[in-house]
Amino acid sequence: MTPGDSRPTDAPLAGRKALVVGVETTTGGAIAAALGAAGADVALAVMRPDEGVLTARRLQRELRELGRTAMTYALDVTLGQNARVTTRQVAKELGGLDIVVSAPDEPMPQAMAETSEVQLAQAMTMNCYAHAYVARAAFGEFRRGDRGSLLIVTHALGDQPAAGSGVYALACAATLGLARTLLTEHDEPTVAITTLLRGGAAFDASAGNLANAIAEADEAEADALAALAVRVAASPAGEVTGRVLSAADAP
């Protein structure tokens, strides 16, 4: 441990290097904080260079007070090349990368008939393609080391869509398909691909305002999903790869 490092010697993620993309989201921020509390050094990546940076900077200060290495990055999740370049930069500055959490999210719960082509493209980019870009960049870094854990965070509406969830449910369903595809393409025994479902326990699909229901469920489940993320990252790859977990699976 470095001087001033408060990591206990039995911290489950001591010495691990993590990147969390989408730390300005409720779940992404909770996961980043939990990984740091469990001993990991954490790169905090926001989806856009906007007010989300303030959230990342606050997390950065909190993690550094724990003795962790923590840095803030703007990672444009709409561009695959930006994801690769930023992820490579993170790995160089952290001294490696063996945990990547992909948590980009932009809820757009509205009926398909009310969605324009531009909105459809935006929903798919922010809630599906972004995960693909982060995953490709992550595997590029995992190949440089001897292990890796990729956690993809998406919403349970992709598995069980509700009335009015249209375009958002479609994008989340595509992300679940992406995770399954990655499993067929990356069967390295030391690399795990795990999916965390938001809204798998506390989400009220019958709520009149789906956007509010999504936000409220995220707040209610954030700590449980963060604990799951730590458990997954600390587990041997063979025990967790291919799993789809929700807050209901939290210890």
Residue pairs with C-beta under 8 A, 6 or more apart in sequence:
1 7
1 14
1 67
2 67
4 67
5 67
5 68
6 66
6 67
7 14
7 39
7 66
7 67
7 68
8 14
8 39
11 38
11 39
12 38
12 39
12 230
12 233
12 234
13 35
13 38
13 39
13 40
13 99
13 230
13 233
13 234
14 39
14 40
15 39
16 35
16 39
16 40
16 41
16 98
16 99
16 233
17 40
17 41
17 43
17 91
17 94
17 95
17 96
17 97
17 98
17 99
18 32
18 35
18 40
18 41
18 42
18 43
18 97
18 98
18 99
18 100
18 101
18 233
19 42
19 43
19 45
19 87
19 90
19 94
19 97
19 99
19 100
19 101
19 138
20 28
20 31
20 32
20 35
20 42
20 43
20 44
20 45
20 100
20 101
20 103
21 28
21 45
21 47
21 75
21 77
21 83
21 100
21 101
21 102
21 103
21 104
21 130
21 134
22 28
22 45
22 46
22 47
22 77
22 101
22 102
22 103
22 104
22 105
22 153
23 29
23 32
23 44
23 45
23 46
23 52
23 55
23 56
23 59
23 103
24 46
24 47
24 51
24 52
24 53
24 55
24 56
25 103
25 104
25 105
25 218
26 215
26 218
26 219
26 222
27 103
27 105
27 153
27 196
27 198
27 218
27 221
27 222
27 225
27 226
28 101
28 103
28 105
28 153
29 55
29 59
29 222
30 222
30 223
30 225
30 226
31 101
31 103
31 151
31 153
31 225
31 226
31 229
32 42
32 44
32 59
32 63
32 101
33 59
33 62
33 63
33 226
34 223
34 226
34 227
34 229
34 230
35 42
35 99
35 101
35 229
35 230
35 233
36 42
36 59
36 62
36 63
36 66
36 68
36 70
37 66
38 230
38 233
38 234
39 68
40 68
40 99
40 233
41 68
41 69
41 70
41 94
42 59
42 63
42 68
42 69
42 70
43 70
43 71
43 73
43 90
43 93
43 94
43 97
44 56
44 59
44 60
44 70
44 71
44 72
44 73
45 56
45 72
45 73
45 74
45 75
45 86
45 90
46 52
46 53
46 55
46 56
46 72
46 73
46 74
46 75
47 75
47 76
47 77
47 104
47 126
47 130
48 74
48 76
49 74
53 72
53 74
56 72
57 72
59 70
60 70
60 71
60 72
63 70
64 70
69 94
71 90
71 93
71 94
73 86
73 89
73 90
74 86
75 82
75 83
75 86
75 87
75 134
76 82
76 83
76 86
77 83
77 104
77 125
77 126
77 130
77 133
77 134
78 125
78 126
78 129
78 130
79 133
80 132
80 133
80 136
80 137
82 133
83 133
83 134
83 136
83 137
84 133
84 136
84 137
84 140
86 137
87 97
87 100
87 134
87 137
87 138
87 140
87 141
88 137
88 140
88 141
90 97
91 97
91 141
91 144
96 141
96 144
96 145
97 138
97 141
97 142
97 145
97 148
98 142
98 145
98 147
98 148
98 149
99 148
99 149
99 151
99 233
100 134
100 135
100 137
100 138
100 141
100 148
100 149
100 150
100 151
101 151
101 153
101 229
102 130
102 131
102 134
102 135
102 138
102 150
102 151
102 152
102 153
103 153
104 126
104 127
104 130
104 131
104 134
105 126
105 127
105 153
105 154
105 155
105 198
106 122
106 123
106 126
106 127
107 155
107 168
107 211
107 214
107 215
108 115
108 119
108 122
108 123
108 127
108 167
108 168
108 171
109 157
109 164
109 165
109 166
109 167
109 168
109 169
109 210
109 211
109 214
110 119
110 164
110 166
110 167
110 168
111 164
111 166
112 166
112 167
112 170
113 166
114 166
115 123
115 166
115 167
119 167
120 167
123 167
123 168
123 170
123 171
124 167
124 170
124 171
124 174
126 171
127 154
127 168
127 171
127 172
127 175
128 171
128 172
128 174
128 175
128 178
131 152
131 154
131 175
131 178
132 178
135 150
135 152
135 178
135 182
138 148
138 150
139 148
139 150
139 186
139 191
141 148
142 148
142 150
142 188
142 191
146 190
147 190
147 191
147 237
148 188
148 190
148 191
148 192
148 237
149 191
149 192
149 194
149 232
149 233
149 237
149 240
150 182
150 191
150 192
150 193
150 194
151 194
151 195
151 196
151 229
151 232
151 233
152 175
152 178
152 179
152 193
152 194
152 195
152 196
153 195
153 196
153 198
153 225
154 172
154 175
154 176
154 195
154 196
154 197
154 198
155 168
155 169
155 172
155 197
155 198
155 199
155 203
155 214
156 172
156 197
156 198
156 199
156 200
156 203
156 246
157 165
157 168
157 169
157 172
157 199
157 203
157 205
158 169
158 170
158 171
158 172
158 173
158 174
158 175
158 176
158 197
159 172
159 173
159 176
159 197
160 205
161 169
161 170
161 173
162 169
162 205
162 206
162 210
164 210
165 205
165 210
176 195
176 244
179 193
179 195
179 244
182 193
183 193
183 241
183 242
186 193
188 237
189 237
189 238
190 237
191 237
191 241
192 232
192 235
192 237
192 238
192 240
192 241
193 241
193 242
194 232
194 240
194 241
194 242
194 243
194 244
194 245
195 243
195 244
195 245
196 225
196 228
196 229
196 232
196 245
196 246
197 244
197 245
197 246
198 214
198 217
198 218
198 221
198 225
198 246
198 247
199 214
199 217
199 218
199 221
199 246
200 221
200 246
200 247
200 248
201 217
201 221
201 224
201 246
201 247
201 248
202 216
202 217
202 220
202 221
202 247
203 213
203 214
203 217
204 213
204 216
204 217
205 213
207 213
221 246
221 247
224 247
224 250
225 246
225 247
225 250
227 250
227 251
228 245
228 247
228 249
228 250
231 251
232 240
232 243
232 245
